[in-house]
């Protein structure tokens, strides 16, 4: 079991619209790649997080 998860946030117009959590960086980057052409103003932020910050 890994101690890290990857969070992908979707920002639009300066506000966070959605957030997804993935078990690997590859999954998060693939998700972001698929969304990259949706809207020019859509900003995707991917970051690693210790799993303890997501689930207790």
C-alpha atoms as an extended CHARMM CRD file, in Angstrom:
* protein
*
        56  EXT
         1         1  UNK       CA              0.0000000000        0.0000000000        0.0000000000  PROA      1               0.0000000000
         2         2  UNK       CA              1.2510000000        3.4410000000       -0.8860000000  PROA      2               0.0000000000
         3         3  UNK       CA              1.4200000000        6.3460000000        1.5500000000  PROA      3               0.0000000000
         4         4  UNK       CA              0.7530000000        8.9400000000       -1.1590000000  PROA      4               0.0000000000
         5         5  UNK       CA             -2.2290000000        9.8250000000       -3.3090000000  PROA      5               0.0000000000
         6         6  UNK       CA             -2.4040000000       12.3200000000       -6.1590000000  PROA      6               0.0000000000
         7         7  UNK       CA             -4.9390000000       15.1230000000       -6.1630000000  PROA      7               0.0000000000
         8         8  UNK       CA             -6.0420000000       16.8010000000       -9.3950000000  PROA      8               0.0000000000
         9         9  UNK       CA             -7.9290000000       20.0710000000       -8.9540000000  PROA      9               0.0000000000
        10        10  UNK       CA             -9.8780000000       21.7450000000      -11.7360000000  PROA      10              0.0000000000
        11        11  UNK       CA             -9.8530000000       25.5450000000      -11.5640000000  PROA      11              0.0000000000
        12        12  UNK       CA            -12.0440000000       27.7030000000      -13.7730000000  PROA      12              0.0000000000
        13        13  UNK       CA            -12.2390000000       31.4880000000      -13.5570000000  PROA      13              0.0000000000
        14        14  UNK       CA            -10.1190000000       31.5530000000      -10.4000000000  PROA      14              0.0000000000
        15        15  UNK       CA            -12.4110000000       29.1660000000       -8.4870000000  PROA      15              0.0000000000
        16        16  UNK       CA            -11.9140000000       25.4830000000       -7.7950000000  PROA      16              0.0000000000
        17        17  UNK       CA            -14.6950000000       23.5950000000       -9.5650000000  PROA      17              0.0000000000
        18        18  UNK       CA            -13.8330000000       19.9690000000       -8.8030000000  PROA      18              0.0000000000
        19        19  UNK       CA            -11.2370000000       17.7220000000       -7.2290000000  PROA      19              0.0000000000
        20        20  UNK       CA            -10.3390000000       14.1080000000       -7.9710000000  PROA      20              0.0000000000
        21        21  UNK       CA             -8.0240000000       11.8200000000       -5.9830000000  PROA      21              0.0000000000
        22        22  UNK       CA             -5.9530000000        9.1060000000       -7.6930000000  PROA      22              0.0000000000
        23        23  UNK       CA             -3.7300000000        6.3140000000       -6.4050000000  PROA      23              0.0000000000
        24        24  UNK       CA             -0.9230000000        7.0640000000       -8.8650000000  PROA      24              0.0000000000
        25        25  UNK       CA              0.6410000000       10.0420000000      -10.6120000000  PROA      25              0.0000000000
        26        26  UNK       CA              0.0940000000        8.3620000000      -13.9880000000  PROA      26              0.0000000000
        27        27  UNK       CA             -3.6640000000        8.1540000000      -13.3780000000  PROA      27              0.0000000000
        28        28  UNK       CA             -3.8180000000       11.8240000000      -12.3680000000  PROA      28              0.0000000000
        29        29  UNK       CA             -1.8080000000       12.9430000000      -15.4050000000  PROA      29              0.0000000000
        30        30  UNK       CA             -3.9320000000       10.8460000000      -17.7820000000  PROA      30              0.0000000000
        31        31  UNK       CA             -7.0890000000       12.4070000000      -16.3250000000  PROA      31              0.0000000000
        32        32  UNK       CA             -5.5980000000       15.9030000000      -16.7480000000  PROA      32              0.0000000000
        33        33  UNK       CA             -4.5160000000       15.1020000000      -20.3050000000  PROA      33              0.0000000000
        34        34  UNK       CA             -8.0730000000       14.0860000000      -21.2270000000  PROA      34              0.0000000000
        35        35  UNK       CA             -9.4640000000       17.3370000000      -19.7970000000  PROA      35              0.0000000000
        36        36  UNK       CA             -6.7840000000       19.6130000000      -21.2320000000  PROA      36              0.0000000000
        37        37  UNK       CA             -8.7770000000       20.5550000000      -24.3410000000  PROA      37              0.0000000000
        38        38  UNK       CA            -12.1440000000       21.1430000000      -22.6570000000  PROA      38              0.0000000000
        39        39  UNK       CA            -11.8800000000       24.9060000000      -22.1010000000  PROA      39              0.0000000000
        40        40  UNK       CA             -9.0230000000       27.3800000000      -22.5580000000  PROA      40              0.0000000000
        41        41  UNK       CA             -9.6230000000       28.8600000000      -19.0920000000  PROA      41              0.0000000000
        42        42  UNK       CA             -9.5160000000       25.4710000000      -17.3140000000  PROA      42              0.0000000000
        43        43  UNK       CA             -6.4370000000       25.1320000000      -15.1070000000  PROA      43              0.0000000000
        44        44  UNK       CA             -5.4620000000       21.7150000000      -13.7780000000  PROA      44              0.0000000000
        45        45  UNK       CA             -3.3000000000       21.4080000000      -10.6730000000  PROA      45              0.0000000000
        46        46  UNK       CA             -1.7920000000       18.0310000000       -9.7220000000  PROA      46              0.0000000000
        47        47  UNK       CA             -0.0600000000       17.4650000000       -6.4110000000  PROA      47              0.0000000000
        48        48  UNK       CA              1.0410000000       14.5660000000       -4.2540000000  PROA      48              0.0000000000
        49        49  UNK       CA             -0.5200000000       14.3030000000       -0.8040000000  PROA      49              0.0000000000
        50        50  UNK       CA              0.1550000000       12.0090000000        2.1480000000  PROA      50              0.0000000000
        51        51  UNK       CA             -2.8080000000        9.6590000000        2.4140000000  PROA      51              0.0000000000
        52        52  UNK       CA             -3.2840000000       10.7020000000        6.0420000000  PROA      52              0.0000000000
        53        53  UNK       CA             -4.4290000000       14.1570000000        4.8450000000  PROA      53              0.0000000000
        54        54  UNK       CA             -7.2300000000       12.5600000000        2.8040000000  PROA      54              0.0000000000
        55        55  UNK       CA             -8.5220000000        9.7470000000        5.0220000000  PROA      55              0.0000000000
        56        56  UNK       CA             -8.2710000000        9.3260000000        8.7760000000  PROA      56              0.0000000000
